[in-house]
Amino acid sequence: MEEMSSTTTVETEAAPTPASIEELEAKMQLTGTVTRLELYGAFIDVGVGVNALVHISRLSTGHVNRVSDVLAVGDEVTLWIDKVDPEKKQIMVTLIEPLKVDWRDLENGQTYTGKITRLENYGAFVDIGAEREGLVHISEISHDYVKHPSEQINVGDEVQVQVLGFSKRKRRIDLSIKNLLEKPEAEEAVVYSRSEPAAESFEEEEFEEIPSAMEFAFRQAMGDESVDAINYGNRRKQSRKSRKRKRTRRDQDELLDRTLHYQGKN
């Protein structure tokens, strides 16, 4: 009687391989076999009945003089779908791993998980898988005051970020960490407690500075010095107005005299 082996084999289910050109999608990763080399690129069998073309410019991130310097017929390569047109039976692929985030994929308000790559006095740079790293300005790191980014984050940290804006022309992506953090309730309470007493004290001071008509008459009858000071101030204001009116009248008279004198000569 044969002994049964105690070793069991666990089979892992691989991701399904596309069987037709209609199942292909951009950025899909596949394995293919090189079937033909040309001056402009190479044809690769990806198992869908239509050979894919990789252009010489998509063989490597560096400059390639000849396709044969990189590939040979029969090579098995890992590639990514660049473009596919089922109607024309055309498949373009690349041997360069594509970006996870293209410029055309970016939208304001989108959130990504990225890794901090560099800290500067003015903020932090975060890799979200785009062509360029995004910048989190120091004011967008936390709701609290931050003197230097290292007070809150470190190089290598994974962080959640939100897109504030971007410019393909300037190759710039502006990000925020603060927008995805809950705003502290204590901050609102502090602002309220500071502003409330100030409003009350202002109202009290304003009320005390304005005496009623009866109180004013009573102070005047009792010889209150403060009333005399008010009256003195009012008299000075009236005196200044009177002098100003006199100067204006004098200037007008002089102008009239000169005008009449000039007309009399003519």
KAHUPE-V649297 format. One record per helix or strand of 3 or more residues. SS is the DSSP state (@ for helix, = for strand). FROM is the first residue (numbers start at 1). TO is the last residue. Records with the same first field share a line. If there is no record, write none. Layout:
# KAHUPE-V649297
SS=FROM-TO ; FROM-TO
This chain:
# KAHUPE-V649297
@=21-23 ; 56-58 ; 67-69 ; 103-105 ; 138-140 ; 149-151 ; 178-180 ; 185-208 ; 213-221 ; 225-265
==29-37 ; 41-45 ; 52-55 ; 76-85 ; 90-94 ; 111-120 ; 123-127 ; 134-137 ; 158-167 ; 172-176
